[in-house]
Amino acid sequence: MATGYYDDNQLSPTYKQIFNQGTIINHGTIEVSKPDTIGMYAVGPGSKAINYGNINLMGNKTIGMYIDRGAVGEKLRELSRQRQTDFRQ
């Protein structure tokens, strides 16, 4: 689940610009099981990620909520981990 896109391509005419900002809301359960993946992602000052549900981190190097570049994140429920290794919140 994601909102916002930051263009980090130096060759792009829209380099360092942020697009597609909005609000994402989780009321259910997000299973993050593949390595190096994210449950909720928000980037930019016009983006917001709100978690009313559950985010279960089950894979290696998984992230529950990634909030960047002025975005807002609200974690109203706890994130849970299923594995003890490589947990980042």
C-alpha positions as CSV (number, residue, x, y, z in Angstrom):
1,M,0.0,0.0,0.0
2,A,1.7,3.2,-1.1
3,T,1.1,6.9,-1.7
4,G,3.6,9.5,-3.1
5,Y,6.5,9.1,-5.6
6,Y,9.8,10.8,-5.3
7,D,11.8,11.1,-8.6
8,D,15.4,10.4,-7.8
9,N,16.5,10.0,-11.4
10,Q,19.1,12.7,-12.0
11,L,18.5,12.5,-15.8
12,S,14.7,13.1,-15.4
13,P,13.2,16.5,-16.1
14,T,11.2,16.0,-12.9
15,Y,14.3,15.2,-10.7
16,K,13.6,15.7,-7.0
17,Q,9.9,16.3,-7.5
18,I,7.1,14.5,-5.6
19,F,4.0,13.1,-7.3
20,N,0.8,11.2,-6.5
21,Q,0.5,12.2,-2.9
22,G,-2.6,11.2,-0.9
23,T,-3.8,9.2,2.0
24,I,-3.7,5.5,2.5
25,I,-5.6,3.8,5.4
26,N,-5.3,0.2,6.5
27,H,-8.3,-1.3,8.4
28,G,-7.4,-4.9,7.8
29,T,-4.2,-7.0,8.0
30,I,-1.1,-6.5,5.8
31,E,1.2,-9.5,5.6
32,V,4.8,-8.5,4.7
33,S,6.4,-11.7,3.9
34,K,8.9,-11.3,1.1
35,P,12.4,-10.1,2.0
36,D,13.1,-6.3,1.6
37,T,9.4,-5.3,1.3
38,I,7.3,-2.6,2.9
39,G,3.7,-2.8,4.3
40,M,2.8,0.9,4.0
41,Y,4.8,3.6,2.2
42,A,4.2,7.3,2.2
43,V,6.4,10.0,0.7
44,G,5.9,13.8,0.4
45,P,4.3,16.5,2.6
46,G,0.9,15.8,1.1
47,S,1.0,12.1,1.9
48,K,-0.4,10.3,5.0
49,A,-0.3,6.6,6.0
50,I,-2.8,5.6,8.8
51,N,-2.8,2.1,10.3
52,Y,-5.9,1.1,12.2
53,G,-5.3,-2.6,11.4
54,N,-2.4,-5.0,11.7
55,I,0.9,-5.2,9.9
56,N,2.6,-8.5,10.3
57,L,6.3,-8.6,9.5
58,M,7.1,-12.2,8.5
59,G,10.1,-11.9,6.1
60,N,13.7,-10.9,6.5
61,K,14.4,-7.2,6.2
62,T,10.8,-6.2,6.1
63,I,9.5,-2.7,7.1
64,G,6.0,-2.1,8.5
65,M,5.7,1.6,7.7
66,Y,8.1,3.7,5.7
67,I,7.4,7.4,6.0
68,D,9.7,9.9,4.1
69,R,10.1,13.5,2.8
70,G,7.6,15.2,5.1
71,A,4.9,12.5,4.9
72,V,2.8,11.8,8.1
73,G,2.4,8.3,9.6
74,E,-0.1,7.3,12.2
75,K,0.3,3.9,13.8
76,L,-2.8,3.3,15.9
77,R,-2.2,-0.4,16.3
78,E,1.0,-2.3,16.9
79,L,3.2,-3.9,14.3
80,S,4.0,-7.5,15.0
81,R,6.9,-9.6,13.9
82,Q,6.9,-13.3,13.3
83,R,10.7,-13.8,13.0
84,Q,13.3,-12.5,15.3
85,T,16.0,-11.8,12.7
86,D,16.4,-8.6,10.6
87,F,13.4,-6.7,12.1
88,R,13.2,-3.0,11.3
89,Q,10.3,-0.8,12.3
